[in-house]
Amino acid sequence: MVVCGDDGLAHRLAAELRGVYEEQVTLVAPPSDRPVPQPVVGRARAASAALLDRMVNAAGRAAGNGALMNGDSTGGVRLVEAAEPSEAVLAEAGVERATALALVYDDDETNIRAALTARRLNPRLRIVLRLYNRRLGQHIEELLDQAAALATGDPDGTDGTGFDASTTVLSDADTAAPALAATAIVGTSKVVQTDGLLLRAVERTPPAPGQVADPGLCTLALLSATSSDPAGADGSESSGERGPRLLPDEEEVAAATGRGTVVLEQVSYTGSPRSAGRAVGVVPPISSLFSRRLRWSLAGLVAAVVALAIALTVVTDDHPLHATYLTLLDILGIDDPATNASLGRQILQLLSAVVGLLLLPVLLAAVLEALGTFRSASTLRRPPRGLSGHVVLLGLGKIGTRVLTRLRELHIPVVCVEADPDARGMATARRLRVPVVLGDVTQEGVLEAAKVHRAHTLLALTSVDTTNLEAVLYARSVRPDLRVVLRLFDDDFAAAVYRTLRAAHPRALTRSRSVTHLAAPSFAGAMMGRQVLGAIPVERRVLLFAAVPVRGIRQLEGKTVADAFRAGSWRVLALDTAAPGERRPDLAASPAPTGRQTAPDLLWDLPPTYVLRAEDRVVLAATRRGLAELLGRRRRERTGA
């Protein structure tokens, strides 16, 4: 396996492949002494933030040096230092002999250029590509697959050894965004959604001491026994027996009285998700054209016209329609003086003239507000007055933009904070008409402008750990019970921050999430040639959902669903009942003749006595090591490695 990248995802993916799947891995990364631009943080705290950055980076390098050993004879990760993945660098990394290549640079163009070169060097290479641009990713995937088919003379993209030369395009932002958005909404809901297939898990607490929570469709995990103790386990894999237990059996669930659980609550097909941007038209809604004060003014003028028309009807005994007509003539100043009319008619005409004078500035204000609304449709909005119960989103980079889109698809009110007016997500915020506060979150008054004191959740998703931490600490000083979710790269740093914040604010929900931690298992599974549908965080561990063909897996083939279940490793959830030739790798619905999509052929209520056949494909929940045992070691057993 060859992994090429320039950020934390590459290092974590290499460690995942080596430590979990036990593969031989070569990592291509920039030289460690390459200068890295320092992020901009609060001026008053720049020195302390830079010092903390160096401490975190030093800890990360120390942890990485234990796994990244150049030329280690015991099978450690081989490190090739190179600034760019040129043809010579890829050849030195052994791409011509490799089974799979992952290109996870932060720049899409770099990944595409390297993928084209790698496909030419090795047409039978399985390529996993990190691209943020979804539409471009689809075209590149088709192009590389077609190139592999032409080079190998095999339209199926497979070679004689059984390995596929497919191309898989993934995005770490798309992988992590559903989990981050779900945490921001309710804090306990965990969602996996891929091409319309929705799996929803939820955390449940026991109804009373000594009882077990409702298992739902099935129990996916037991939470830490000390999850309510600020000094207890942090929920990582090193937490021991008191930490979370993934995929427990029925006996373990029954014995875990008083512990919280994560259960599978809903499995449904929702159709291909529509982009939130398409729901917002170019023309803003009528209610947004005029302010509330102006609408009340217009309503008052209409009421005045009606009252004058009624009064004229009573005074002159005229027909109501004719009286209304005369009233409008008086209001609009049309020359028809009531010189020979009664005194009451003359008084009403004077009052109508006064109302007409009041109507002119109101109509002018309405025109100006409407023009201003159309003009501001393409500009940034400010947070409206009285806003509350919203989500404050810090950072509109790759991750923040995807999370913003997901939140708006769920109709959650959002206020964004971004320091860079040219950030990637600013165009998305304009299109979705989401309020944005321009400013450095570490500066005084910026979070107040985002109404953080009335917010429901704070999502700190900038690319700088210290900025996220500083924003969360300041927000907690403003509102101690605020729900916070912060993005942190370093696991040890995240665990320390999580436990400290939980101890300082035991009644407030705190979650720390690592995007690379959520995304790396999906990239690793794709490198092993399997489709990982998604991942959900269980405290500081990850539970994966994958589509796996049964053929060749001795732990599944020929066994019943009950016998195939291994506690703590994997569990079969569903069966793909489509014919083998009609299956799609992503479980998406196939287009019907009418152009509409039909629900995938998935059987979720599998009887425990059903025997899994070689031609079956199943959807299963698995731990990282459980999926590695099913996918990675199977190949070495067949080849005698």
Buried (B, 14 or more C-beta within 10 A) or exposed (E): BBBBBBBBBBBBBBBBBBBBBBBBBBBBBBEEEEEEEEBBBBEEBBEEBBEBBEEBBEBBEEBBEEBBBEEEEEEBBBBBBBEBBEBEBBBEBBBEEBBBBBBBBBEBEBBBBBBBBBBEBBBBBBBBBBBBEEEEBEEBBEBBBEBBBEBBEBEEBBBEEEBBBBBBBBBBBBBBBBBBBBBBBBBBBBBBBBBBBBBBBBBBBBEEEEEBBEBBBBBBBBBBBBBEEEEBBBBBBEBEEBBBBBBBBEEBBEEBEBBBBBBBBEBEBEBEBEBBBEEBEEEBEEEBBBBEEBBEBBEEBEEBBEEBBBBBBEBBEBEEEEBBBBBBBBBEEEEEEBEEEEEBBBEBBEBBEEBBEBBEEBEEBBEEBBEEBEEBBEEBBEBEEEBEEBBBBBBBBBBBBBBBBBBBBEEBBBBBBBBBEEBBBBBBBBBBBBBBBBBBBBEEEBBEBBBBEBBBBBBBBBBBBBBBBBBBBBBBEEBEEBBBBBBBBBBBBBBBBBBBBBEEBEEBBBBBBBBBBBBBBBBBBBBBBBBBBBBBBBBBBBBBBBBBBBBEBEBBBEBBBEBBBBBBBBBBBBBBEBEEEEBBBBBBBEEEEEEEBEEBBBEEEBEEEBEBEEEBBBBBBBBBBBBBBBBBBBBEEEEEE
